[in-house]
Amino acid sequence: MAVNVPPPDFTLTASPSSQTVTAGGSTTYTASVSPVNSFSGSVTFTVSGLPAGASGAFNPTSVTGSGSSTLSISTSTSTVAGTYPLTITGTSSGLTHTAGVTLVVNPVVAVCVTAGAAWQNTAIASQTGTFTATFDATPSASSINSVIGLSHGAQTAYTGFATLARFNSLSDIDARNGGAYAAAATIPYVGANTYHFRLLINVPAHTYSVFVTPPGGAELTVGSNFAFRTEQNTVTSLDHWGVYAATGTDKVCNFAVH
């Protein structure tokens, strides 16, 4: 009598069933393969259903026989809030199995910090490489003297900050370049108007570039490859941002690291 032996196969599961992130954040899932009927093939993973502005990567990209892989999902601040069903697919030769999970993306909530003559510090995820920092700053008046900077640890003095963008007392925007403030061109500012800043920061090189977009205008270069403030030219990580106004106040909103 012939014995019908089932062919080798595998099962695919994923956990957790749902993850929630704020736009611009990241999360992970675990995809697990279990063998059936002495399965020993290589299973390769893919994911579909990701929203615009999001990306996914598996580590490892495949497993043999049995095992698990971590799916890392990264979203951007442009990712639209919503609930997204994702399909994780495992493929081995002619065998294909899927597992479904859900990604919930929450909108970025505008957070503002207003500072006067007392430093206001906010923690961020520690940055040790090259990254971008963006924020919107509104000086209370023209001719104030206010800075927004990044630092290692919370700081209460100018010397503690590696990067410093400034609304100076001459009603211009400049930034710290090593031992002094400088600017590629004269960029005036007006009190009660909001200016969008973009900083490209290279921690290992201890340099940064500063760009600002005035209300209704195009992005302007404040400085390219400026050196970290002299006192911070050996810092190895940045994990706070701070704002201070010697005169008037400065309101900073939507600070984000990309």
KACOR-V202314 format. One record per residue. N is the residue number from 1. RES is the residue in one small letter. SS is DSSP state (H for helix, E for strand, L for the rest). PHI is phi in whole degrees, -180 to 180 (999 if undefined). OMEGA is omega in whole degrees, 0 to 359 (999 if undefined). Layout:
BEGIN
n=N res=RES ss=SS phi=PHI omega=OMEGA
n=N res=RES ss=SS phi=PHI omega=OMEGA
END
This chain:
BEGIN
n=1 res=m ss=L phi=999 omega=181
n=2 res=a ss=L phi=-72 omega=178
n=3 res=v ss=L phi=-102 omega=180
n=4 res=n ss=L phi=-85 omega=182
n=5 res=v ss=L phi=-96 omega=179
n=6 res=p ss=L phi=-60 omega=180
n=7 res=p ss=L phi=-71 omega=176
n=8 res=p ss=L phi=-61 omega=181
n=9 res=d ss=E phi=-154 omega=177
n=10 res=f ss=E phi=-148 omega=173
n=11 res=t ss=E phi=-113 omega=180
n=12 res=l ss=E phi=-128 omega=176
n=13 res=t ss=E phi=-128 omega=179
n=14 res=a ss=E phi=-140 omega=179
n=15 res=s ss=E phi=-148 omega=349
n=16 res=p ss=L phi=-69 omega=183
n=17 res=s ss=L phi=-73 omega=181
n=18 res=s ss=E phi=-151 omega=174
n=19 res=q ss=E phi=-132 omega=180
n=20 res=t ss=E phi=-123 omega=178
n=21 res=v ss=E phi=-135 omega=169
n=22 res=t ss=E phi=-90 omega=180
n=23 res=a ss=L phi=-47 omega=185
n=24 res=g ss=L phi=102 omega=181
n=25 res=g ss=L phi=-98 omega=183
n=26 res=s ss=E phi=-134 omega=177
n=27 res=t ss=E phi=-156 omega=182
n=28 res=t ss=E phi=-138 omega=171
n=29 res=y ss=E phi=-131 omega=175
n=30 res=t ss=E phi=-118 omega=175
n=31 res=a ss=E phi=-103 omega=184
n=32 res=s ss=E phi=-123 omega=179
n=33 res=v ss=E phi=-112 omega=175
n=34 res=s ss=E phi=-123 omega=182
n=35 res=p ss=E phi=-79 omega=175
n=36 res=v ss=E phi=-128 omega=178
n=37 res=n ss=L phi=57 omega=174
n=38 res=s ss=L phi=63 omega=177
n=39 res=f ss=L phi=-61 omega=180
n=40 res=s ss=L phi=-139 omega=183
n=41 res=g ss=L phi=-80 omega=179
n=42 res=s ss=E phi=-95 omega=181
n=43 res=v ss=E phi=-108 omega=179
n=44 res=t ss=E phi=-103 omega=186
n=45 res=f ss=E phi=-106 omega=169
n=46 res=t ss=E phi=-141 omega=177
n=47 res=v ss=E phi=-134 omega=177
n=48 res=s ss=E phi=-134 omega=179
n=49 res=g ss=L phi=97 omega=181
n=50 res=l ss=L phi=-68 omega=178
n=51 res=p ss=L phi=-74 omega=177
n=52 res=a ss=L phi=-60 omega=180
n=53 res=g ss=L phi=88 omega=179
n=54 res=a ss=L phi=-115 omega=178
n=55 res=s ss=E phi=-138 omega=180
n=56 res=g ss=E phi=-136 omega=180
n=57 res=a ss=E phi=-145 omega=179
n=58 res=f ss=E phi=-100 omega=175
n=59 res=n ss=E phi=-141 omega=0
n=60 res=p ss=L phi=-77 omega=181
n=61 res=t ss=L phi=-78 omega=179
n=62 res=s ss=E phi=-155 omega=174
n=63 res=v ss=E phi=-133 omega=180
n=64 res=t ss=E phi=-114 omega=178
n=65 res=g ss=L phi=78 omega=178
n=66 res=s ss=L phi=-154 omega=179
n=67 res=g ss=E phi=144 omega=182
n=68 res=s ss=E phi=-136 omega=179
n=69 res=s ss=E phi=-137 omega=178
n=70 res=t ss=E phi=-95 omega=175
n=71 res=l ss=E phi=-96 omega=179
n=72 res=s ss=E phi=-101 omega=179
n=73 res=i ss=E phi=-110 omega=176
n=74 res=s ss=E phi=-119 omega=177
n=75 res=t ss=L phi=-108 omega=177
n=76 res=s ss=L phi=-119 omega=180
n=77 res=t ss=L phi=-66 omega=178
n=78 res=s ss=L phi=-89 omega=179
n=79 res=t ss=L phi=-66 omega=183
n=80 res=v ss=L phi=-73 omega=179
n=81 res=a ss=L phi=-61 omega=179
n=82 res=g ss=E phi=164 omega=178
n=83 res=t ss=E phi=-109 omega=187
n=84 res=y ss=E phi=-122 omega=173
n=85 res=p ss=E phi=-77 omega=179
n=86 res=l ss=E phi=-111 omega=178
n=87 res=t ss=E phi=-116 omega=175
n=88 res=i ss=E phi=-96 omega=184
n=89 res=t ss=E phi=-116 omega=174
n=90 res=g ss=E phi=-114 omega=184
n=91 res=t ss=E phi=-126 omega=176
n=92 res=s ss=E phi=-144 omega=185
n=93 res=s ss=L phi=51 omega=181
n=94 res=g ss=L phi=-93 omega=182
n=95 res=l ss=E phi=-100 omega=177
n=96 res=t ss=E phi=-140 omega=175
n=97 res=h ss=E phi=-134 omega=181
n=98 res=t ss=E phi=-129 omega=174
n=99 res=a ss=E phi=-142 omega=183
n=100 res=g ss=E phi=-104 omega=174
n=101 res=v ss=E phi=-137 omega=181
n=102 res=t ss=E phi=-123 omega=174
n=103 res=l ss=E phi=-114 omega=177
n=104 res=v ss=E phi=-107 omega=180
n=105 res=v ss=E phi=-108 omega=177
n=106 res=n ss=E phi=-95 omega=179
n=107 res=p ss=L phi=-70 omega=174
n=108 res=v ss=L phi=-71 omega=178
n=109 res=v ss=L phi=-94 omega=181
n=110 res=a ss=L phi=-63 omega=178
n=111 res=v ss=L phi=-120 omega=182
n=112 res=c ss=E phi=-120 omega=175
n=113 res=v ss=E phi=-127 omega=178
n=114 res=t ss=E phi=-113 omega=182
n=115 res=a ss=E phi=-125 omega=171
n=116 res=g ss=L phi=-118 omega=184
n=117 res=a ss=L phi=-85 omega=173
n=118 res=a ss=L phi=-144 omega=182
n=119 res=w ss=L phi=-63 omega=174
n=120 res=q ss=E phi=-117 omega=183
n=121 res=n ss=E phi=-113 omega=179
n=122 res=t ss=E phi=-133 omega=180
n=123 res=a ss=E phi=-77 omega=173
n=124 res=i ss=E phi=-132 omega=174
n=125 res=a ss=E phi=-61 omega=183
n=126 res=s ss=E phi=-61 omega=181
n=127 res=q ss=E phi=-116 omega=182
n=128 res=t ss=L phi=-120 omega=182
n=129 res=g ss=L phi=-120 omega=178
n=130 res=t ss=E phi=-100 omega=181
n=131 res=f ss=E phi=-153 omega=179
n=132 res=t ss=E phi=-117 omega=175
n=133 res=a ss=E phi=-119 omega=179
n=134 res=t ss=E phi=-129 omega=177
n=135 res=f ss=E phi=-166 omega=177
n=136 res=d ss=E phi=-114 omega=184
n=137 res=a ss=E phi=-123 omega=180
n=138 res=t ss=E phi=-126 omega=176
n=139 res=p ss=E phi=-72 omega=183
n=140 res=s ss=L phi=-70 omega=183
n=141 res=a ss=L phi=-158 omega=172
n=142 res=s ss=L phi=-75 omega=176
n=143 res=s ss=L phi=63 omega=171
n=144 res=i ss=L phi=-84 omega=177
n=145 res=n ss=E phi=-130 omega=186
n=146 res=s ss=E phi=-136 omega=179
n=147 res=v ss=E phi=-130 omega=171
n=148 res=i ss=E phi=-127 omega=186
n=149 res=g ss=E phi=-142 omega=175
n=150 res=l ss=E phi=-115 omega=187
n=151 res=s ss=E phi=-150 omega=170
n=152 res=h ss=L phi=-99 omega=185
n=153 res=g ss=L phi=81 omega=177
n=154 res=a ss=L phi=-68 omega=185
n=155 res=q ss=L phi=-127 omega=180
n=156 res=t ss=L phi=-131 omega=178
n=157 res=a ss=L phi=-149 omega=179
n=158 res=y ss=H phi=-53 omega=186
n=159 res=t ss=H phi=-64 omega=182
n=160 res=g ss=H phi=-86 omega=185
n=161 res=f ss=E phi=-106 omega=180
n=162 res=a ss=E phi=-78 omega=178
n=163 res=t ss=E phi=-116 omega=179
n=164 res=l ss=E phi=-147 omega=170
n=165 res=a ss=E phi=-98 omega=191
n=166 res=r ss=E phi=-134 omega=161
n=167 res=f ss=E phi=-92 omega=188
n=168 res=n ss=L phi=-88 omega=185
n=169 res=s ss=L phi=-73 omega=177
n=170 res=l ss=L phi=-96 omega=181
n=171 res=s ss=L phi=69 omega=175
n=172 res=d ss=E phi=-120 omega=177
n=173 res=i ss=E phi=-105 omega=176
n=174 res=d ss=E phi=-144 omega=181
n=175 res=a ss=E phi=-152 omega=180
n=176 res=r ss=E phi=-75 omega=176
n=177 res=n ss=E phi=-128 omega=183
n=178 res=g ss=L phi=67 omega=185
n=179 res=g ss=L phi=-96 omega=182
n=180 res=a ss=E phi=-155 omega=175
n=181 res=y ss=E phi=-86 omega=182
n=182 res=a ss=E phi=-153 omega=176
n=183 res=a ss=L phi=-154 omega=180
n=184 res=a ss=L phi=-70 omega=180
n=185 res=a ss=L phi=-159 omega=177
n=186 res=t ss=L phi=-77 omega=181
n=187 res=i ss=L phi=-122 omega=182
n=188 res=p ss=E phi=-75 omega=174
n=189 res=y ss=L phi=-130 omega=181
n=190 res=v ss=L phi=-126 omega=181
n=191 res=g ss=L phi=-56 omega=178
n=192 res=a ss=L phi=73 omega=174
n=193 res=n ss=L phi=-98 omega=182
n=194 res=t ss=E phi=-102 omega=182
n=195 res=y ss=E phi=-119 omega=180
n=196 res=h ss=E phi=-94 omega=180
n=197 res=f ss=E phi=-107 omega=174
n=198 res=r ss=E phi=-134 omega=181
n=199 res=l ss=E phi=-117 omega=173
n=200 res=l ss=E phi=-101 omega=192
n=201 res=i ss=E phi=-118 omega=178
n=202 res=n ss=E phi=-118 omega=184
n=203 res=v ss=L phi=-65 omega=180
n=204 res=p ss=L phi=-59 omega=181
n=205 res=a ss=L phi=-86 omega=182
n=206 res=h ss=L phi=57 omega=178
n=207 res=t ss=E phi=-135 omega=176
n=208 res=y ss=E phi=-157 omega=175
n=209 res=s ss=E phi=-118 omega=185
n=210 res=v ss=E phi=-124 omega=178
n=211 res=f ss=E phi=-130 omega=180
n=212 res=v ss=E phi=-138 omega=177
n=213 res=t ss=E phi=-115 omega=177
n=214 res=p ss=L phi=-69 omega=178
n=215 res=p ss=L phi=-57 omega=178
n=216 res=g ss=L phi=72 omega=183
n=217 res=g ss=L phi=-115 omega=178
n=218 res=a ss=L phi=-93 omega=179
n=219 res=e ss=E phi=-66 omega=180
n=220 res=l ss=E phi=-119 omega=179
n=221 res=t ss=E phi=-91 omega=174
n=222 res=v ss=E phi=-83 omega=179
n=223 res=g ss=E phi=-169 omega=180
n=224 res=s ss=E phi=-115 omega=178
n=225 res=n ss=E phi=52 omega=173
n=226 res=f ss=E phi=-67 omega=178
n=227 res=a ss=E phi=-82 omega=172
n=228 res=f ss=L phi=-55 omega=176
n=229 res=r ss=L phi=-51 omega=187
n=230 res=t ss=H phi=-50 omega=183
n=231 res=e ss=H phi=-69 omega=182
n=232 res=q ss=H phi=-116 omega=186
n=233 res=n ss=L phi=-79 omega=174
n=234 res=t ss=L phi=-123 omega=182
n=235 res=v ss=L phi=-63 omega=184
n=236 res=t ss=L phi=-109 omega=177
n=237 res=s ss=L phi=-158 omega=177
n=238 res=l ss=E phi=-125 omega=185
n=239 res=d ss=E phi=-138 omega=175
n=240 res=h ss=E phi=-144 omega=165
n=241 res=w ss=E phi=-127 omega=182
n=242 res=g ss=E phi=-141 omega=178
n=243 res=v ss=E phi=-137 omega=183
n=244 res=y ss=E phi=-152 omega=176
n=245 res=a ss=E phi=-133 omega=179
n=246 res=a ss=E phi=-67 omega=174
n=247 res=t ss=E phi=-134 omega=182
n=248 res=g ss=L phi=69 omega=177
n=249 res=t ss=L phi=-136 omega=179
n=250 res=d ss=E phi=-136 omega=180
n=251 res=k ss=E phi=-104 omega=181
n=252 res=v ss=E phi=-115 omega=182
n=253 res=c ss=E phi=-125 omega=171
n=254 res=n ss=E phi=60 omega=177
n=255 res=f ss=E phi=-67 omega=182
n=256 res=a ss=E phi=-145 omega=177
n=257 res=v ss=E phi=-114 omega=182
n=258 res=h ss=L phi=-122 omega=999
END
